[in-house]
Amino acid sequence: MVAEGAKYEGHWAYAPVERPAVPGTATGNPIDGFIQSRLEREGLAPSPEADRRTLIRRVTLDLTGLPPSPQEVNAFVEDTTPDAYEKVVDRLLASPRYAEKQAMHWLDAVRYADTCGFHGDNPFPAWPYRDYVLRAFRDNKPFDEFTREQIAGDLMPDATVEQRVASAYNRLTRTSAEGGLQPKEYLAKYGADRVRTLSAVWLGSTMGCAECHDHKFDPFATKDFYAMKAFFADIKETGLVPDRGAKAWGSQLALPTEEQRTRQRQLERRVTAANVSLDEKAESLKARQVAMGKRNPQKLSSGPARLALSAASFRKGLQRIQADYL
C-alpha cells in the first residue's frame, strides 16, 4: 500500500503510450522478440512447430470461428510452396466468415438486438445496421469513417443511404412501447445508455458510475457524464416508442433490394400508363356526357357522378398495387 511505502502510479490506462525497445533476440516479427525474451527469462524453450493439420485448424478457428473443411485441410497439407500458410491466411481474411466473426464482437459491444429489451420485448428490425457492420469488416472500411458514420451518419452533408443506416447505432438502446411509462424517465434511460455504450466502445472506459457520482478511479466527474449525454439530446424521441411496424413510428428509410427496385420501376410505369389511359377515357366520356345531356338533361347529372366514382375506385386500386411494393 502507498501508506506503507509502495510507489504510487497512476492508472495504466491513462499513462502516455510509449513504444518499448524490441529485445535484441527478435528475428522477423517484433512480437516474437518479446515472447522469446520472456521464455529465456523463464528458462523455457519454444514449443516445436505444430503439424500442418493443427496449423490450419488453429488459424481457421481463430479467424472465422469455424473449423476448416476436409477439402481445405487436404489442400493445405499437400501445398508444399513456401507461402502456403500465407495463402491460407489471405483466403480466410477475404472470407465472409471472417467479417461475420469480427462483426459479432462489434455487435455485442454496441448492444445490438432485434428486440426492444423492455417489457414485451417487441421486435426491433435493426438488421440493416447489422449488414452495414458486416460490409464494413468485409471491405476493410477505415475506422475513422466507421466511427463518424455510426455516431452522426445522418448528419453528414448529402448523407448516403449507407451512412444513414449506420447512424441506426444511436437507435439501438432498449426502448419501450408500454403505455404507462413516464416519457421523461425513459428519455433519461435512453440518453444514459448511449453515454455508457459510447464511452465503453470508443473510449475504452466505463462512465456508468459517473451518472450518479464522480468516478472513484477514473478521471470522470458527474458533469462529464451529462455533458456527453447532451450530444444526443436532439435525437427526436418522445420516450414512448410506438410499435416498430406502425405508421406512428414516423418517417422510415426505404431499403428495397435491387430486385424490388426493378419491380417498383415496372409498377410505376404501369401506373403512369394507366393514369394516362384513365384521363383520356375520362375526357372522352365527358364529351359524350355533354352530347347526351343536350338530348337528355336528367342523365347528364347522374353520368358525371358515376364517372367520378369509377375513376376514384380505379385510382384506389392503383394505390393498393403501389403500396404492396413501395
Secondary structure, 3 states (H helix, E strand, C coil): CHHHCCCCCCCHHHCCCCCCCCCCCCCCCHHHHHHHHHHHHHCCCCCCCCCHHHHHHHHHHHHHCCCCCHHHHHHHHHCCCCCHHHHHHHHHHCCHHHHHHHHHHHHHHCCCCCECECCCCCECCCHHHHHHHHHHHHCCCCHHHHHHHHHHHHHCCCCCHHHHHHHHHHHCCCEECCCCCCHHHHHHHHHHHHHHHHHHHHHCCCCHHHHCCCCCCCCCCHHHHHHHHHHHCCCCCCCECCCCCCHHHCCCCCCCCHHHHHHHHHHHHHHHHHHHHHHHHHHHHHHHHHHHHHHCHHHHHHHHHHHHHHHHHHHHHHHHHHHHHC
